[in-house]
Amino acid sequence: MKPVMGVSDIESQLEKLRAALRHHNYRYYVLDDPEVPDAEYDRLFRDLQALEADNPELVTPDSPTQRVGATPVSDFGAVSHDVPMLSLENAFGDDELTEFDRRIRERLDQEDEVDYLAEPKLDGAAVSLRYENGVLVRGATRGDGLTGEDISHNVRTIQSIPLRLQDSPPSLLEVRGEVFMSTEGFRALNQRMTDEGGKPFVNPRNAAAGSLRQLDPRLTAARPLEFIAYGVGVVEGEDLPQRHSEVLGLLKSWGIRISSLGEVVAGASGCVAYYERIAAQRSRLPYEIDGVVFKVDLRPLQEKLGYVARAPRWAVAAKFPAQEELTVLRAIEFQVGRTGALTPVARLEPVFVGGVTVSNATLHNMDEVRRKDVRPGDTVIVRRAGDVIPEVVGVVLEKRPSGARQIEMPERCPVCDSDVVQPEGEAVARCSGGLYCAAQRKEALRHFASRKAMDIEGLGTKLIEQLVDGDLVETPADLYGLTVDELAALDRMAEKSAENLVASIEKSKQTDFGRFLFALGIRDVGEVTARQLARHFGDLDALMAANEEALAEVRDVGPIVAAHVASFFAQAHNRRVIECLLEAGLVWPKVTPAKDEELPLSGKTFVLTGTLPNLTRDEAKARIEALGGKVTGSISGKTDYLVAGDSPGSKLDKAKKLGVTILDEDELVG
């Protein structure tokens, strides 16, 4: 049972919440440097709403619930919005969305289903664009909803914002929408910022907001900003349609971009179905969204429903599970990967984020740990988007406990106690234990048995862990000595499963040289590089005897990869494993060495599309690369051939436009 608070306690709690929200508004709107994720802000705001609802006599005119946002900075000219740019009430979950629909029908005094215009809620920065006689004359930020900042010099640099409208626009038109940054554009921008020694942005929303508030428009022009409209403000010289969806259609006819995913849905069931459909697409969209916006479609009904202090009654933002949350970092531990790389991992107080409970998050590398200054005991922002591994994106320094200490890279491997080494010029530190390190042993075996390596069907992660933990296997060569009886004695293994696995291991002895090299797990040697090494040298002895200079002559093998290959074969324990594999019976067809320039497809670039009659995509790719060709994923002016099967899609059309030679499977094989 909650303790009963007196009036002074309630007033104190109210002021505490208001002060926190004002602080976060300032950080978000004025400094473009938020301290907490949206989910934390939403919780504070809802707490304040609930407390004020229970104590209406204590509501003050300056409460964040009675106004829209924060004041603009003085570096930009002020713009007064003739029609306030209000925010939206939030709904979390199906029940709150259904309750929103119930309130709408109750206020309208109707039982029939209400039509709603549904659109994804873009995670960007709201702006207003003013057009006079079809010409863009001003752009403004939302600001506090009543007064924003004049950013005309910056919005003019955004390609998706037309400078002049088409098709007889009204004499005065105020367009409202969202400036945002695509996921790919954001990734490229952050890479550029990092390369130039700058501080990368936390997320695309911050990047978009920060880009709009540059005093120099040349900086904004260099940022990959986009715009999508979602409504209008003041309009003169045009009778708008009765439906909001038709207004958006009119904007589109005037040359203004609107969402391609918007549609009209009926009633609560239509809203829920649309929400679930967009949620399922979320991770595949080219930009970030944090929910779905539902608006009563009929504008006369919007006017009838009216507004509350800071939001229209006729619209709601149905939020997705937060992709960012606050939690406490308990400890930083180090995981050892297949190549011996030590990766710092954050052990967290469990937190629900991105639809799942997260207790671990990546810190990438020690450079990131130092840049973000992450320490055990810190309150951190954790982000999880789609299927991406959760990561720690920032620290709330104001909540750092006294005595929090920085973490250093361990000098000894946490798994096998071997030395940890960090080659000069490299960012990654590695365990020197190689195949003797149990952590690397498991990862090496997983890689060795994988489909594109030795393709040992039935040898999965759980089984490999049992084999290593039970001291049955230390190196890949030990796999070929396993017996049915040994395997059948393991957990979840019956005699038939053991027989099948032994047969699969036996089958893998018949391989090819490129697969074998890839299976060894040489650092930075992928399947393509492995095939090129096999083709270039033709013989294992010749490859193992090659020095770095000879290795660097292979196509796409630079000095770094050449050094890794030479170092791998120079180590006695690696050579011993290879000898054991050959003694176990691994064989492959003889390869005739060939230099790249001697191969018939040398210098030619191919793209594969559609389903081929007889060859898989991997088989077709292997054939092309074996003859010296290169396979890429997209059509460009540098593409020489498109190999097209059934259902080729848009790549075929683009190839025809570019004059690329088109082949079928018979022509490729022949």
Salt bridges, closest charged atoms under 4 A:
GLU15 OE2 - ARG22 NH1 3.34
ASP32 OD2 - ARG213 NH1 2.76
ASP33 OD2 - ARG27 NH2 2.83
GLU35 OE1 - HIS23 NE2 3.08
GLU35 OE2 - ARG27 NE 3.67
ASP38 OD2 - ARG205 NH1 2.90
GLU40 OE1 - ARG43 NH2 3.04
ASP42 OD2 - LYS319 NZ 3.07
GLU52 OE2 - ARG18 NH2 2.90
ASP62 OD2 - ARG22 NH2 3.49
ASP82 OD2 - ARG130 NH1 3.89
GLU96 OE2 - ARG46 NH2 2.98
GLU99 OE2 - ARG102 NH2 2.52
ASP101 OD2 - ARG105 NE 3.03
GLU106 OE2 - ARG102 NH1 2.84
ASP115 OD2 - ARG243 NH2 3.37
ASP123 OD1 - ARG205 NH1 3.87
GLU132 OE2 - ARG130 NE 3.03
GLU149 OE1 - ARG213 NE 3.23
GLU174 OE2 - ARG176 NE 2.84
GLU184 OE1 - ARG187 NH1 2.74
ASP216 OD2 - ARG218 NH2 3.03
GLU226 OE1 - ARG257 NH1 2.87
GLU263 OE2 - ARG277 NH2 2.93
GLU288 OE2 - ARG383 NH2 2.24
ASP290 OD1 - LYS121 NZ 3.40
ASP297 OD2 - ARG243 NH1 2.92
GLU324 OE2 - ARG383 NH1 3.17
GLU325 OE1 - ARG43 NH2 2.86
GLU333 OE1 - ARG347 NE 2.84
GLU349 OE1 - ARG330 NH2 3.01
ASP367 OD1 - ARG370 NH1 3.69
GLU368 OE2 - ARG371 NE 2.95
GLU368 OE1 - LYS372 NZ 3.27
ASP373 OD1 - ARG375 NE 2.95
ASP373 OD2 - ARG400 NH1 2.99
ASP378 OD2 - ARG400 NH2 2.78
GLU391 OE1 - HIS364 NE2 2.94
ASP417 OD1 - ARG412 NE 3.51
ASP419 OD1 - ARG412 NH1 2.16
GLU426 OE1 - ARG523 NH2 2.69
GLU443 OE2 - ARG446 NH1 2.05
GLU465 OE2 - ARG446 NH2 3.28
ASP469 OD1 - LYS442 NZ 3.06
GLU506 OE1 - LYS509 NZ 2.99
ASP524 OD2 - HIS564 NE2 3.24
GLU527 OE2 - LYS452 NZ 3.20
GLU527 OE1 - ARG531 NH1 3.57
GLU579 OE1 - ARG576 NH1 3.19
GLU583 OE2 - ARG576 NH1 3.82
ASP596 OD1 - ARG535 NH2 2.82
ASP618 OD2 - ARG451 NH1 3.09
GLU625 OE1 - ARG531 NH2 2.17
